[in-house]
């Protein structure tokens, strides 16, 4: 297997910038108009449609709570490395998911999705050199169907090669 790298750097940065713009346009802009431009028509429009402020703040805090994760999955001929971390970790103390293992340690994998979240969890089941089994859930943001299929093909190929080596 040749070296292969999958990441979501561009998508996660775009989504983070979109969330920040949403925050400023939905919360900071109305406050600025309230303080400095109280008698303008724009302020009257904002006050008449104040539900937009509530929707923007709800979406902002929902995305911050769930997190936007930057992930990098690197496949090599004998090992794989999975790294996932929050982009907005400045505001929160967030866990960095970092797994490096040899291909023969991989037992099984599964994608676990949520209906209300932009994050999918990649469940990796592995066996250590001592024979102990363990599982790790790694959050991944914006994993499309094509990317999931590609990851499934690679993981299935690794598991199939592991079955051929143990038989």
C-alpha positions in Angstrom: 0.0 0.0 0.0 1.3 3.4 -1.0 1.2 6.4 1.3 -2.2 8.0 1.5 -3.4 11.1 3.3 -7.0 12.2 4.0 -7.7 15.5 5.7 -10.4 18.2 5.9 -8.3 21.3 6.4 -10.0 23.6 3.8 -13.5 22.5 4.8 -13.0 22.9 8.5 -11.4 26.4 8.1 -14.3 27.5 5.8 -16.9 26.2 8.3 -15.0 27.9 11.2 -15.0 31.2 9.4 -18.7 30.9 8.5 -19.5 30.3 12.2 -17.4 33.4 13.2 -19.1 35.5 10.6 -22.5 34.2 11.8 -21.6 35.2 15.3 -20.5 38.7 14.4 -23.4 39.4 12.1 -26.0 37.9 14.4 -24.9 39.2 17.8 -22.3 41.9 17.6 -23.8 43.9 14.6 -27.2 44.4 16.3 -25.5 45.5 19.5 -23.5 48.0 17.6 -26.6 49.4 15.9 -28.3 49.6 19.2 -25.5 51.7 20.7 -24.6 53.9 17.8 -27.4 53.9 15.2 -30.5 53.8 17.4 -32.8 55.8 15.1 -31.9 54.3 11.8 -34.1 52.1 9.6 -31.6 49.2 9.8 -31.9 49.2 13.6 -35.7 49.2 13.3 -35.5 46.2 11.0 -33.2 44.3 13.4 -35.6 45.0 16.3 -38.7 43.9 14.3 -36.9 40.7 13.3 -35.1 40.0 16.6 -35.7 36.2 16.2 -32.8 36.2 13.8 -30.5 37.2 16.7 -31.8 34.2 18.7 -31.4 31.8 15.8 -27.9 33.0 15.1 -26.8 32.7 18.7 -28.4 29.2 19.1 -26.6 28.0 16.0 -23.3 29.6 17.1 -23.4 27.9 20.5 -24.6 24.6 19.1 -21.7 24.4 16.7 -19.2 25.5 19.4 -20.6 22.9 21.8 -20.4 20.1 19.2 -17.1 21.3 17.9 -15.5 21.6 14.5 -12.8 19.0 14.2 -9.8 19.1 11.9 -8.7 15.5 11.2 -5.8 14.0 9.3 -5.7 10.3 8.5 -2.4 9.0 7.1 -2.0 5.5 5.8 1.4 4.0 5.2 2.5 0.5 4.1 2.8 -0.7 7.6 1.0 1.8 9.9 -1.7 4.3 10.1 -2.0 7.5 12.0 -5.3 9.3 12.9 -5.3 12.8 14.4 -8.4 14.8 15.3 -8.6 18.0 17.2 -10.9 21.0 17.7 -10.2 24.1 15.6 -11.7 26.4 18.2 -9.8 24.8 21.1 -8.6 28.3 22.2 -12.0 28.7 24.0 -12.3 25.2 25.4 -9.9 22.7 26.8 -10.3 20.1 24.2 -9.0 16.6 23.8 -6.6 15.8 21.0 -7.3 12.4 19.5 -4.0 11.0 18.3 -3.6 7.3 17.4 -0.6 5.7 15.7 -0.7 2.0 15.2 0.6 -0.7 13.0 -1.8 -2.1 10.4 -1.9 -5.5 12.0 -3.4 -4.0 15.2 -6.6 -3.1 13.4 -9.5 -5.5 14.1 -12.6 -3.5 13.0 -13.9 -0.1 12.3 -17.3 1.6 12.0 -18.7 5.1 11.3 -21.3 6.2 13.8 -23.3 9.2 12.7 -25.7 11.4 14.5 -28.8 13.0 13.0 -28.3 16.4 14.6 -24.6 16.8 14.4 -22.1 17.6 11.7 -19.6 15.3 13.3 -19.3 11.5 12.7 -17.5 9.3 15.0 -15.0 6.8 13.7 -14.9 3.7 16.0 -11.6 1.9 15.8 -11.2 -1.5 17.4 -7.7 -2.7 17.8 -5.6 -5.4 19.5 -2.4 -4.5 21.3 0.7 -6.6 21.0 -0.2 -8.3 24.4 -3.6 -9.4 22.9 -5.7 -6.8 24.8 -8.6 -5.4 22.8 -9.6 -1.8 23.0 -11.8 0.7 21.1 -11.4 4.4 20.5 -14.0 6.9 19.2 -12.6 9.6 17.1 -14.8 12.6 16.1 -14.5 13.6 12.4 -16.2 16.7 10.9 -17.6 16.9 7.4 -16.9 13.3 6.2 -18.8 13.0 2.9 -20.1 9.8 1.4 -17.2 9.6 -1.1 -14.6 10.0 1.6 -16.4 7.4 3.8 -16.3 4.9 1.0 -12.6 5.5 0.4 -11.8 5.1 4.1 -14.0 1.9 4.2 -12.1 0.5 1.2 -8.7 1.2 2.8 -9.7 -0.1 6.2 -11.3 -3.3 4.7 -8.2 -3.9 2.7 -6.1 -3.6 5.9 -8.4 -6.0 7.8 -8.4 -8.4 4.9 -4.6 -8.4 4.8 -4.6 -9.0 8.6 -6.8 -12.0 8.2 -4.5 -13.4 5.5 -1.5 -13.0 7.8 -3.1 -14.7 10.8 -4.5 -17.7 8.8 
